[in-house]
Amino acid sequence: MAIGTLVPVAPAFAQEQHRIEYNIEAGDLGEALKTVSRLSGKEIIFHSEAVLGRHAPRLRGSFSADEAVRALLEGSDLTAQYRRDVVIIRGRSKASSGLGDRSADGSDIVVTGSRIRGAAAASPVIVISQEEMSIAGMSNVDEAIRSIPQNFSGGQNPGVAQGVPERNGANYGSGSSINLRGLGQDATLTLLNGHRLAYNSAFQGIDVSTIPFAAVDRIEIVADGASAVYGSDAVAGVANIVLSRDFDGLSTSARFGASTDGGNEQQQYSAVGGKRWSTGGVLLAYEFAKTIPVIARQRDYTFSLWGDTTILPEIKRHNAILSGHQMLAPNIEFKVDALYNWRDSGYNVPFTNTRDYKVLGSLGWFKAQAFALAPSLKFDVSNDWNVSLTGVYAQDNTDYGSETYQNGSVVSVIAGTYHNTTKSVELGVEGKLIDLPGGPVRLASGVGYRNNDYTSTRVRQPRGIDESQGAKYAFAELNFPLIGPSQDIAFVHRLTVNLAARHEDYDNIGNVTTPKIGMIYSPISGISLKGSWGRSFKAPQFYQQYSLRNATIYDASAVGGSTYPAGSSVLFLTGGNPNIGPERATTWTATASLDPGLIPNASLEISYFHVDYRNRVVSPFPSSANALTNPVFGSLVALDPTATEIAGTYSSADQVFNASGRPYDLGTVVAIVNGVNRNASSQKVQGVDFSGRYGFELPRAGRLTLHADASYIESKQRLSDGQPMVDLAGTIFNPPHFRARGGASFDNRSTSGSLFINYIGGVTDNRSAARPGVSSMTTVDLSARHLAMGESRDGPSLEISATVQNLFNDKPDMIAKTFVYATPFDSTNYSAVGRFVSLSITKRW
């Protein structure tokens, strides 16, 4: 029996899954596989008898080597192992049991950022594979997200501690969200296998900690506006967490770790099992994780807090995922993804630095449950066209509570619930319209309906929130390959234009239309110049629209009214506003990339990004102190209001607070200040992203790969018209100007490891006139894993892994506190975890 082994002249760096342009006509499968191996530089092994006489479909478009092989094998009874350095093609009966055998959805090669099969994205796409994450010693999705320089750890995340302004970050439920460019967790759309999930807690983030890490194939991130393709929330970009499509066998793992300074002891157990057959497959994954808290006495830079104060919360969670697919007929496929998460967390906050919380302080807790069900049907009408029908039903419920203590007794209790539900249905088509000399013009279009429900209740509150928002939408995307490699035009190897548009009709905020244009120009093979321009939007949060409206009574002198008679007062309104509209953005990117087709095993990409974000929802007053004297606020201040206006304002408030220091008298009101939420703010964000990889073989040792990723950002905000532009990036509780991650990874058949250096730039504490600097933080991570039993990670084996994060135990710089129990460091940028050591054992059965 002959075996065909295709060994490239220069071995490719398989782990990075770089895409290159293919234009292979339909014909002999063996010859097509040889062409893929030659162009990609990746070794492909197969039995010559297995491909003898087999026909390969036409392959045209931009693919990674693995994606190209999947497309060529589609519809055959052959299967493949997609290993780090090689693709092994076998008959269906000899399929292996490795998680990495097939990525999610090999029959629908669609890159995040586009709905068209085989279309290259004009926007920069970040791809982190399961293999990359494992070699780097990562153990969960949120840890992988935090490592990306474009991400900001503020927003809705469990590491955000006391003292951070709510607009910059908060821990509501101990869920972890993605926050690209620091534009907010609600301005990054997060998908699971291309499906939306229910919002988490109060501020419309998506909790990525609900997803079992062992079931993830890769994470794809487009750090560019994408509302023309995906709709609301995709302002900073879109992240798609892609599950492994198939698994045959059982894999179990256990992980133990702790911070060497104390606390943060972690236990994590997971099991992944599945079965694959000729017409489908199913995967089931379960994960349990438990983390004990970090408290103030365990960190020397939090000495100003009472020793038992919670710095990082205690968290316990259960995650489960079911993913399956089945061919119901030769041209009809059914797929389903189901997710369940249960999470419990707790914390305590003493209000003094001399006594326990039971003397004066609070004890708080969160209990969260989430589930999602996403079935879909795909009907292949012909070789060129398919129709899909997709549905989603998802819920996320967060219960919370806090007991306030005084001298050992509970003096007050706060308790409530955030309940989010997402329902959607979408009908889409995708296929070829016509052939151009550069390739086929393809269209993806569809219609759908999405509904979000939000309920918020709290004990002893005047009212809760029980609102719903529905949206009908339609979208279309066209990909024009105007010039392709087969035309052999000098200095125009490829020229592709992509057009997309989406229209959404909301039942409470009106209509929004968002276009996007992308272009890819390759003067020669291996060099690409890309550009994109588009408009994006974000529907307002339910909390921004319907939170309680509060009226606070101030002495006039406290809000700038020094000329009024003694005893004069001002009514100051804050809170929700149901009349606010969508936030809107114009985004564009310019990218230059060098692919492995030019220099074997090397890739380089540099991108410029620009976001003009307007109509952001804010309370327009940075401070109430000059509300009556600053002419900028003139339109928001009603001077000398009538008794009817005063009474109407007073009665419209859900809650009234008297901060004047004297009994309230309607007759003393000299002004009404309207500080409720409104579309008033604008923000300009721009910067540069950099990514580079280079891999090479070490003689008789294995493969060494060098990595470098960095992001530089400038961000400024104008709170409302007439107010000055102020810096956000580089200031406390906002993203630093510069973040970077670089290092090296090594891998052979039995042993792999990595060393990475992470840099988070310093910021300025602009809360005082002195504007002191806050130092940067640099951490070093080491990871190693060894195959103790078995011949490869794809079959029965036992693997042991060890990781040390922040090897030299770098610590956050201390900052001034604005109140006694505020955490004395910037917890949105710098972690209190410290040096963390972990050991993992994985058994594949």
C-alpha atoms as one frame of an Amber mdcrd trajectory, in Angstrom:
protein
   0.000   0.000   0.000   1.546   3.269  -1.077   1.426   6.295   1.155   1.481
   9.799  -0.272   3.533  12.135   1.923   3.839  15.710   0.799   6.722  17.462
   2.543   6.985  21.169   1.755  10.283  22.770   0.882   9.789  25.169   3.811
   7.556  23.819   6.591   4.675  26.107   7.461   3.837  27.478  10.843   0.681
  25.421  11.213  -0.465  26.734  14.543  -1.241  30.215  13.305  -3.628  29.090
  10.546  -2.758  31.916   8.144  -4.949  32.253   5.079  -3.650  32.488   1.525
  -5.364  32.731  -1.840  -6.270  29.504  -3.673  -7.578  29.078  -7.207  -7.646
  25.317  -7.869  -9.905  24.017 -10.594 -12.077  20.942 -10.036 -10.196  17.737
 -10.757  -8.157  14.949  -9.197  -8.241  15.026  -5.388  -4.652  13.884  -4.962
  -3.326  16.629  -7.201  -5.477  19.228  -5.433  -4.073  18.172  -2.048  -0.534
  18.420  -3.420  -1.261  21.943  -4.599  -2.560  22.950  -1.151   0.555  21.485
   0.465   2.861  23.296  -1.950   1.151  26.686  -1.579   0.587  26.550   2.181
   3.826  24.829   3.113   2.000  22.380   5.388   2.697  18.637   5.282  -0.262
  16.498   4.119  -0.142  12.693   4.497  -2.575  10.247   2.853  -2.804   6.736
   1.417  -2.586   6.947  -2.357  -5.378   4.329  -2.635  -7.620   6.509  -0.481
  -7.669   9.309  -3.053  -7.297   7.254  -6.219 -10.009   8.219  -8.704 -11.598
  10.737  -6.329 -12.805  14.088  -7.579 -12.054  17.406  -5.836 -14.384  20.412
  -6.128 -13.150  23.766  -7.321 -11.387  25.712  -4.563 -11.329  29.463  -4.907
 -10.910  31.991  -2.131  -8.808  32.769   0.918  -8.329  29.801   3.302  -5.978
  28.417   5.871  -4.384  25.064   4.969  -6.803  23.171   7.236  -9.831  24.975
   5.791  -8.668  24.232   2.246  -8.355  20.520   3.025 -11.821  20.477   4.631
 -13.338  22.068   1.534 -11.641  19.540  -0.766 -12.822  16.584   1.348 -16.392
  17.847   1.714 -18.896  15.207   0.664 -16.348  12.380   0.627 -16.094   9.514
   3.085 -12.585  10.642   4.040 -11.706  12.337   7.287  -8.595  14.135   8.476
  -6.557  14.760  11.584  -5.561  18.412  11.735  -2.448  18.372  13.805  -0.080
  21.197  14.548   2.484  20.346  11.863   0.646  17.965   9.575  -2.718  16.951
   8.121  -3.337  13.183   8.062  -6.129  11.997   5.746  -7.811   8.660   6.436
 -10.955   6.718   5.713 -13.991   7.535   7.845 -13.619   4.378   9.930 -10.179
   5.448  11.096 -11.094   8.814  12.481  -9.057   9.794  15.498 -10.285  10.946
  18.856  -8.560  14.281  19.185 -10.433  17.457  19.956  -8.444  19.226  17.287
  -9.396  16.812  14.537 -11.936  19.172  13.098 -12.712  22.765  13.765 -16.238
  23.996  14.146 -18.218  23.698  10.984 -15.805  22.488   8.361 -18.512  22.596
   5.696 -19.201  26.292   6.186 -15.872  28.073   5.950 -17.023  31.503   7.046
 -14.622  33.882   8.742 -16.016  36.126  11.481 -16.674  39.547   9.944 -18.369
  38.150   6.834 -21.303  35.866   6.072 -19.883  34.721   2.726 -18.095  31.402
   2.414 -14.479  31.772   1.398 -14.511  35.571   1.585 -11.426  37.151   3.093
 -12.107  39.854   5.680 -11.042  43.406   4.855 -10.922  44.167   8.587  -8.156
  42.791  10.811  -9.084  39.407  12.316  -7.455  38.052  15.482  -7.560  34.254
  15.761  -6.545  32.414  18.933  -6.645  28.644  18.580  -7.185  26.117  21.360
  -3.627  24.926  20.751  -2.224  28.435  21.221  -4.165  28.923  24.425  -3.111
  25.543  25.794   0.579  26.027  25.015   0.412  29.424  26.746  -1.013  27.760
  29.870  -4.442  29.377  29.682  -7.341  27.579  31.319 -10.492  29.566  30.495
 -11.929  31.867  27.854 -11.834  35.023  29.982  -8.115  34.495  30.650  -7.478
  34.298  26.898  -9.485  37.475  26.308  -7.540  39.376  28.980  -4.284  38.551
  27.182  -5.307  40.414  24.008  -3.735  43.919  23.880  -6.894  45.353  22.243
  -9.040  44.341  25.243  -9.655  46.427  28.379 -10.357  44.676  31.684 -12.726
  47.381  32.888 -16.450  47.115  32.265 -18.352  44.172  33.675 -15.689  41.893
  35.190 -15.058  40.196  38.566 -11.633  41.812  38.999 -13.106  45.340  39.171
 -12.949  46.342  42.844 -14.350  49.110  45.044 -13.546  52.698  44.072 -13.931
  52.395  40.289 -16.572  54.742  38.816 -19.516  52.714  37.542 -19.098  54.079
  34.016 -15.577  52.565  33.914 -16.336  49.174  35.404 -18.212  47.184  38.004
 -18.623  43.635  39.224 -22.291  42.752  38.767 -22.571  38.987  39.098 -18.879
  38.016  38.680 -19.320  37.438  34.941 -16.507  38.236  32.491 -17.124  40.346
  29.388 -15.087  41.477  26.389 -14.393  45.205  26.165 -12.500  46.057  22.965
 -10.805  49.473  22.881 -12.366  50.292  26.273 -15.582  51.405  24.565 -17.677
  49.354  26.986 -18.743  45.740  27.330 -21.995  46.650  25.560 -20.106  47.957
  22.494 -18.463  44.603  21.674 -20.785  41.983  20.214 -19.942  38.504  21.523
 -21.207  35.386  19.721 -21.083  31.658  20.402 -20.747  29.684  17.151 -22.139
  32.752  15.394 -25.209  32.996  17.696 -26.156  35.790  20.049 -26.513  35.031
  23.758 -28.606  36.712  26.436 -27.150  39.809  28.061 -25.664  39.361  31.515
 -26.742  41.387  34.546 -27.537  45.107  34.210 -25.248  46.572  31.552 -25.665
  44.401  28.443 -22.347  42.579  28.473 -22.032  38.928  27.411 -20.522  36.596
  30.001 -17.798  34.496  28.333 -17.009  32.598  31.551 -20.128  30.471  30.907
 -18.362  28.529  28.125 -16.392  25.350  28.992 -12.827  25.950  27.877 -12.229
  22.364  26.735 -15.020  22.664  24.121 -13.560  25.766  22.438 -11.830  25.344
  19.093 -10.816  28.970  18.631 -11.692  32.577  19.332 -12.069  34.940  16.355
 -12.123  38.680  16.964 -12.748  41.462  14.458 -11.593  44.674  16.153 -13.572
  46.887  13.779 -17.156  48.071  13.505 -19.369  45.295  12.146 -22.998  46.407
  12.528 -23.497  46.135   8.749 -23.065  42.379   9.153 -24.260  41.678  12.703
 -26.372  44.609  13.875 -26.445  46.352  17.237 -23.506  46.308  19.690 -20.759
  45.647  17.101 -19.212  49.123  17.450 -15.733  48.256  18.743 -15.949  44.892
  17.026 -17.260  41.356  17.275 -15.886  38.262  19.009 -16.980  34.782  17.964
 -16.181  31.856  20.259 -16.172  28.810  17.991 -16.762  25.342  19.429 -15.054
  22.164  18.307 -17.380  20.554  15.789 -16.615  16.883  16.327 -15.116  14.713
  19.026 -14.834  10.953  19.244 -13.912   9.577  22.641 -13.485  11.011  26.122
 -11.062  13.524  27.634 -10.892  14.456  31.316  -8.722  17.016  33.070  -8.012
  18.455  36.503  -6.238  21.679  37.352  -5.017  23.102  40.665  -3.408  26.480
  41.249  -2.899  29.319  43.721  -1.320  32.740  44.113   1.958  32.564  46.015
   1.059  35.697  48.015  -2.070  33.932  49.272  -5.651  33.447  48.188  -6.944
  32.759  44.685  -6.727  28.996  45.148  -8.327  27.455  42.071  -9.742  24.048
  41.300 -10.973  23.216  37.814 -12.301  19.884  36.523 -13.608  19.171  33.037
 -14.797  16.307  30.876 -15.419  16.283  27.137 -17.022  13.339  25.389 -18.510
  12.749  22.009 -19.248  10.470  19.129 -18.967  10.990  15.454 -20.571   8.964
  12.655 -20.810   9.136   8.881 -23.673  11.633   8.839 -23.064  13.671  11.978
 -21.630  13.956  15.430 -22.253  15.157  18.957 -20.082  16.735  21.648 -20.861
  17.189  25.340 -18.585  19.162  27.677 -18.825  19.882  31.393 -16.621  22.059
  33.573 -16.566  22.846  37.290 -14.372  25.600  38.738 -13.941  27.042  42.207
 -11.823  30.020  43.292 -11.320  31.256  46.855 -11.081  35.039  47.381  -8.075
  37.303  47.684  -8.319  39.513  50.763  -6.505  42.709  51.704  -4.106  41.247
  54.263  -2.641  38.994  51.546  -1.357  41.952  49.498   1.107  44.505  50.893
  -0.240  47.321  48.687  -3.734  47.070  50.234  -2.585  47.648  53.820  -4.878
  50.692  54.086  -7.930  48.370  54.051  -9.211  46.124  56.820  -7.457  42.780
  56.449 -10.528  40.721  55.529 -11.736  43.103  52.797 -12.407  41.226  49.551
 -10.078  42.206  46.698 -11.015  39.369  44.303 -14.313  37.555  44.950 -14.958
  33.939  45.738 -16.479  32.222  42.681 -17.910  28.767  42.088 -19.380  27.752
  38.744 -20.712  24.837  36.674 -20.655  25.056  32.848 -22.015  22.618  30.272
 -22.294  22.634  26.481 -23.952  20.296  23.999 -23.140  20.692  20.306 -24.341
  18.362  17.582 -24.995  18.080  13.860 -26.811  15.535  11.713 -27.447  15.194
   7.988 -31.193  14.611   7.694 -30.838  14.118   3.951 -27.934  14.413   1.512
 -28.530  18.144   1.249 -30.146  19.004   4.620 -28.147  19.413   7.832 -29.505
  20.032  11.332 -27.258  21.604  13.969 -27.832  22.549  17.583 -25.820  24.262
  20.314 -27.000  24.283  23.928 -25.333  26.016  26.883 -25.923  25.986  30.650
 -24.118  27.888  33.408 -24.570  28.193  37.165 -22.386  30.575  39.185 -22.198
  31.633  42.843 -19.929  34.380  44.189 -19.492  36.447  47.329 -17.575  39.341
  48.871 -17.409  41.551  51.966 -16.664  45.274  52.316 -15.853  46.827  55.724
 -16.686  50.538  55.646 -13.803  51.291  57.991 -10.168  50.213  57.965 -10.162
  49.412  61.677 -13.031  46.949  62.087 -14.611  43.870  60.518 -17.574  44.250
  58.157 -19.935  43.034  60.897 -19.052  46.082  62.972 -19.673  48.418  60.068
 -19.840  47.175  56.502 -21.621  44.841  54.104 -21.679  41.222  53.007 -22.736
  40.647  49.387 -23.468  37.741  47.071 -24.462  36.919  43.503 -26.187  33.813
  42.144 -26.416  33.515  38.359 -27.897  30.997  35.954 -27.806  31.129  32.177
 -28.820  28.859  29.341 -29.048  29.082  25.569 -30.508  26.897  22.826 -29.627
  27.558  19.175 -30.972  25.095  16.564 -30.449  25.570  12.842 -31.229  23.945
   9.501 -29.155  24.316   6.354 -30.486  23.270   2.967 -28.048  23.024   0.046
 -30.191  24.026  -2.903 -27.322  23.410  -5.351 -23.551  23.313  -5.396 -23.560
  27.112  -5.293 -26.502  28.049  -3.070 -27.715  27.220   0.423 -30.600  28.371
   2.595 -30.362  28.457   6.385 -32.900  28.864   9.159 -31.554  29.668  12.637
 -33.224  30.259  15.970 -31.971  31.306  19.407 -33.596  31.261  22.819 -31.396
  32.325  25.727 -31.816  33.506  29.316 -29.467  34.967  31.894 -30.668  35.465
  35.485 -28.601  37.139  38.183 -29.844  37.341  41.769 -27.965  39.630  44.105
 -28.069  40.615  47.731 -26.211  42.692  50.300 -26.604  42.890  54.063 -25.377
  46.023  55.830 -24.111  45.448  59.373 -23.655  47.755  62.321 -22.275  46.509
  65.635 -22.967  42.907  64.713 -26.568  43.386  63.621 -28.090  43.598  60.151
 -29.531  47.085  59.767 -30.569  46.913  56.117 -30.894  44.398  53.295 -30.687
  44.973  49.557 -31.804  42.163  47.260 -32.928  41.940  43.679 -32.789  40.208
  40.309 -31.616  40.985  36.786 -33.401  38.820  34.212 -32.415  38.959  30.530
 -34.008  36.980  27.690 -33.026  36.895  24.018 -35.167  35.337  21.268 -34.382
  35.450  17.576 -35.123  33.762  14.283 -33.277  34.321  11.007 -33.678  33.114
   7.432 -30.640  33.498   5.202 -29.333  32.545   1.773 -25.772  32.420   0.463
 -24.400  31.567  -2.944 -22.807  32.519  -6.246 -24.359  35.137  -8.505 -22.002
  35.292 -11.480 -18.415  34.520 -12.375 -15.912  37.320 -12.904 -12.377  36.845
 -14.216 -11.159  37.170 -10.650 -13.637  34.654  -9.242 -17.314  34.250  -8.396
 -19.422  37.121  -7.107 -21.143  35.810  -3.991 -24.146  37.096  -2.082 -25.286
  36.538   1.495 -28.595  38.017   2.541 -31.400  37.398   4.968 -34.150  38.654
   7.210 -34.840  38.103  10.868 -36.468  39.176  14.091 -34.828  39.604  17.490
 -36.416  40.376  20.841 -34.694  41.270  24.109 -36.553  41.267  27.420 -35.182
  42.832  30.597 -36.618  42.616  34.093 -35.026  44.201  37.127 -36.536  44.026
  40.601 -35.246  45.181  43.970 -36.816  44.949  47.388 -38.216  48.169  48.826
 -37.652  50.049  45.575 -40.489  52.271  44.237 -40.622  50.254  41.022 -38.689
  47.770  38.954 -38.053  47.509  35.218 -40.001  45.173  32.971 -39.369  46.136
  29.369 -39.026  44.522  25.961 -37.365  45.598  22.734 -38.079  43.988  19.377
 -36.310  44.542  16.080 -37.017  43.367  12.543 -33.952  43.360  10.312 -32.670
  42.634   6.830 -29.114  42.400   5.588 -27.141  41.808   2.413 -23.474  41.320
   1.660 -21.741  41.102  -1.730 -18.194  39.992  -2.415 -16.644  41.056  -5.766
 -13.297  39.429  -6.671 -12.512  41.919  -9.424  -9.025  40.609 -10.167  -7.578
  37.223  -9.245  -4.228  35.437  -9.461  -5.266  33.494 -12.584  -5.334  36.725
 -14.624  -1.596  37.217 -14.103  -1.765  41.035 -14.034   1.458  42.733 -13.010
   1.304  44.288  -9.530  -2.361  43.307  -9.131  -2.293  39.801  -7.770  -5.732
  40.237  -6.245  -8.337  42.987  -5.931 -11.532  42.271  -4.004 -14.331  44.600
  -2.931 -16.883  43.710  -0.267 -20.155  45.627   0.236 -22.519  45.083   3.162
 -25.601  46.813   4.544 -28.111  46.117   7.276 -31.403  47.756   8.202 -32.968
  47.311  11.636 -36.449  48.495  12.593 -36.915  48.785  16.363 -40.273  49.091
  18.011 -39.096  51.802  20.439 -36.051  53.632  19.037 -36.820  53.825  15.318
 -34.873  52.651  12.260 -31.129  52.276  11.823 -29.269  51.527   8.572 -25.571
  50.692   8.635 -23.390  50.233   5.518 -19.824  48.935   5.228 -17.292  48.870
   2.397 -14.132  46.776   2.377 -11.325  46.359  -0.124  -8.338  44.008  -0.350
  -5.490  44.740  -2.755  -2.547  42.376  -3.162   0.175  43.685  -5.480   1.962
  40.323  -5.280   1.242  37.028  -3.559   1.922  37.317   0.146   1.373  41.069
   0.537  -2.084  42.517   1.174  -3.289  46.066   1.667  -6.745  46.206   3.210
  -9.167  48.980   4.005 -12.644  49.211   5.485 -15.148  51.977   6.200 -18.494
  51.557   7.859 -21.114  52.736  10.275 -22.154  50.936  13.423 -24.595  51.466
  16.257 -25.645  50.301  19.672 -29.203  50.307  20.957 -29.430  51.968  24.398
 -29.320  49.794  27.486 -32.602  49.098  29.246 -30.926  50.387  32.402 -30.094
  53.689  30.687 -33.670  54.068  29.535 -35.715  52.846  32.477 -33.650  53.089
  35.669 -35.176  55.036  38.534 -35.507  58.772  38.049 -34.210  60.547  41.138
 -34.771  64.099  42.288 -32.172  65.428  44.713 -32.733  68.683  46.591 -29.525
  70.721  46.959 -28.850  74.048  48.563 -28.443  76.459  45.666 -24.888  77.332
  46.723 -23.841  73.665  46.352 -24.540  73.733  42.592 -23.056  77.139  41.803
 -25.934  79.398  42.909 -23.915  81.632  45.222 -25.944  84.778  44.387 -29.269
  83.402  45.556 -30.716  84.257  48.974 -29.916  81.959  51.879 -32.301  79.026
  52.011 -32.697  78.788  48.218 -32.767  75.242  46.830 -32.428  73.448  43.480
 -34.135  70.293  42.189 -31.559  68.109  40.409 -32.950  65.266  38.244 -30.883
  62.186  37.365 -31.622  58.660  36.125 -33.267  56.914  33.207 -34.721  58.469
  30.086 -36.990  56.337  27.852 -36.602  58.823  24.987 -32.905  58.284  24.304
 -31.917  56.840  20.931 -29.154  54.616  19.580 -25.480  55.412  19.888 -23.822
  55.702  16.473 -20.280  55.340  15.171 -18.273  55.716  11.985 -15.277  53.411
  11.819 -12.462  52.789   9.376  -9.308  50.714   9.290  -6.230  50.464   7.051
  -4.130  47.305   7.203  -0.911  46.090   5.643  -0.096  42.408   6.008   2.634
  40.020   5.002   1.523  36.392   4.710   3.492  33.124   4.842   3.187  32.828
   1.062   5.888  35.519   0.714   8.258  34.550   3.527   7.719  30.953   4.672
   6.609  30.630   8.293   6.384  34.403   8.809   3.441  36.745   9.112   3.253
  40.430   9.912   0.269  42.754  10.170  -0.030  46.402  11.107  -3.387  48.188
  11.245  -4.577  51.718  11.842  -8.038  52.080  13.349 -10.299  55.083  13.825
 -13.647  55.259  15.627 -15.837  58.370  15.680 -18.414  57.438  18.321 -21.269
  59.888  18.864 -24.638  60.146  20.611 -23.213  58.195  23.537 -25.626  57.978
  26.438 -24.405  59.843  29.531 -25.535  62.077  32.312 -24.216  65.355  30.875
 -22.922  66.792  34.174 -19.391  65.747  35.146 -20.069  67.467  38.471 -23.047
  69.197  40.010 -20.876  71.958  41.516 -21.165  74.408  38.588 -24.528  73.379
  37.160 -26.021  76.893  37.546 -22.980  78.933  36.491 -21.544  77.081  33.477
 -23.225  78.433  30.309 -22.664  75.061  28.607 -25.529  73.677  30.694 -27.927
  76.541  30.000 -30.357  74.416  27.979 -30.587  71.894  30.822 -31.389  74.422
  33.557 -34.824  75.947  34.117 -34.433  79.160  36.147 -37.296  80.624  38.158
 -39.617  77.658  37.509 -43.325  78.004  38.157 -45.029  76.233  41.022 -46.660
  73.913  38.469 -43.269  73.005  36.959 -41.799  72.367  40.382 -44.694  70.171
  41.460 -44.625  68.268  38.171 -40.903  67.577  38.447 -41.248  66.515  42.072
 -44.110  64.123  41.322 -42.381  62.636  38.234 -39.441  61.396  40.289 -39.398
  57.801  41.528 -37.300  58.806  44.517 -36.615  62.146  46.218 -33.504  62.795
  48.308 -33.004  65.872  50.438 -29.333  66.921  50.499 -30.016  70.550  51.443
 -29.587  70.032  55.180 -32.985  71.503  56.048 -36.675  70.593  55.651 -37.832
  70.712  52.057 -40.031  73.611  50.962 -41.349  73.823  47.368 -41.388  77.592
  47.655 -37.578  77.784  47.977 -36.806  76.145  44.587 -35.052  78.639  42.303
 -34.016  76.226  39.501 -34.595  72.759  38.072 -31.579  70.955  36.597 -32.281
  68.146  34.130 -29.377  65.699  34.403 -31.161  62.554  33.200 -29.467  60.297
  30.674 -29.299  61.664  27.147 -27.471  61.151  23.822 -24.920  63.870  24.517
 -21.404  62.465  24.504 -18.951  61.989  21.642 -15.742  59.962  21.670 -12.874
  59.714  19.212 -10.628  56.669  19.305  -7.673  55.955  17.075  -4.505  53.926
  17.183  -2.342  51.195  15.743  -2.377  47.412  16.188   0.606  45.205  15.441
   0.899  41.429  15.148   3.829  39.287  14.058   4.741  35.579  13.985   7.778
  33.654  12.844   8.227  29.904  13.197  11.181  27.678  12.379  12.398  24.144
  12.982  15.089  23.375  15.539  17.191  20.460  14.261  16.027  17.188  15.840
  14.159  19.157  18.508  10.863  20.651  17.361   9.373  23.937  16.258  10.029
  27.301  17.852   7.657  30.173  17.174   8.192  33.830  18.035   5.126  35.977
  18.801   4.594  39.732  19.095   1.285  41.587  19.564   0.789  45.216  20.554
  -1.799  47.969  20.516  -1.447  51.744  20.866  -4.582  53.788  21.469  -5.598
  57.447  21.760  -9.076  58.137  23.117 -10.784  61.442  23.875 -14.316  62.240
  25.027 -16.574  65.291  24.988 -19.313  64.843  27.562 -21.728  67.193  25.813
 -21.724  70.037  23.288 -19.714  72.995  24.492 -17.597  71.009  26.902 -13.918
  70.402  26.145 -12.437  67.189  24.772 -10.710  65.315  27.584  -8.298  62.406
  27.446  -9.563  58.956  28.340  -6.786  56.626  27.183  -3.791  56.890  29.461
  -5.838  58.067  32.453  -6.853  56.129  35.528  -9.648  53.544  35.127  -9.318
  53.776  31.332  -7.135  51.829  28.878  -3.433  52.747  28.892  -1.979  54.111
  25.689   0.116  51.006  25.086  -0.250  47.283  25.729   1.886  44.471  24.357
   2.415  40.726  24.609   5.336  38.884  23.120   7.347  35.738  23.548   8.123
  32.320  22.184   6.490  28.905  22.105   8.041  25.509  21.466   6.404  22.258
  20.424   7.334  18.763  19.359   5.351  15.557  19.482   5.717  15.054  23.235
   6.717  18.340  24.863   5.693  21.955  24.446   6.143  25.160  26.348   6.078
  28.922  26.151   7.472  32.115  27.619   5.477  35.336  27.254   6.063  38.869
  28.480   2.991  41.044  29.051   3.241  44.819  29.285   0.427  47.111  30.448
   1.369  50.766  30.163   1.109  53.298  32.945  -1.685  55.836  33.334  -2.148
  59.282  34.846  -4.342  59.806  37.908  -6.284  62.844  36.677  -8.599  62.984
  39.694  -6.467  65.709  41.290  -4.607  68.779  40.060  -1.270  67.109  40.810
  -2.006  64.352  38.215   0.422  61.769  39.618   1.536  58.926  37.402   0.578
  55.291  37.943   3.371  52.891  37.020   3.145  50.298  34.278   3.058  46.581
  35.002   5.168  43.899  33.330   4.572  40.207  33.910   6.370  37.098  32.666
   4.473  33.846  32.080   6.018  30.387  31.754   4.205  27.229  30.710   5.268
  23.660  29.929   3.397  20.468  29.108   4.610  16.923  28.553   3.017  13.812
  27.098   3.697  11.315  29.883   1.815   8.431  28.252   0.777   7.741  24.669
   2.289   8.460  21.290   0.353  11.645  20.469  -2.231  14.015  21.901  -4.729
  12.757  19.317  -5.051   9.281  20.833  -5.133   7.710  24.307  -2.644   9.654
  26.384  -1.783  11.303  29.679  -0.490  14.873  29.633   0.919  16.935  32.504
   1.092  20.749  32.326   2.609  23.357  34.633   2.214  27.129  34.446   3.687
  30.092  36.304   2.065  33.439  35.559   3.691  36.697  36.672   6.912  34.848
  37.472   8.596  37.828  39.146   5.446  38.830  41.058   5.091  42.358  39.714
   2.493  44.339  41.657   0.080  47.188  40.924   1.176  50.705  41.803  -0.735
  52.295  44.659  -3.132  55.195  44.066  -4.935  57.719  46.249  -8.271  56.600
  47.696 -11.390  58.731  47.386 -13.086  57.031  50.342 -11.991  54.777  53.195
 -12.818  51.395  51.647 -11.806  52.185  48.050  -9.248  49.745  46.670  -5.851
  51.514  46.492  -4.900  50.448  42.947  -6.407  50.677  39.446  -8.204  47.324
  39.283  -9.438  47.930  35.719  -5.877  47.678  34.387  -3.682  45.925  36.925
  -4.427  42.584  38.546  -4.114  41.635  42.207  -3.548  37.957  41.345   0.246
  38.231  41.663   2.448  35.227  40.974   0.187  32.280  40.143   1.331  28.658
  39.928  -0.831  25.830  38.542  -0.578  22.160  37.629  -2.905  20.349  35.186
  -3.400  16.715  34.265  -5.293  15.682  31.117  -6.246  12.110  30.319  -7.505
  11.157  26.863  -9.220   7.785  26.862
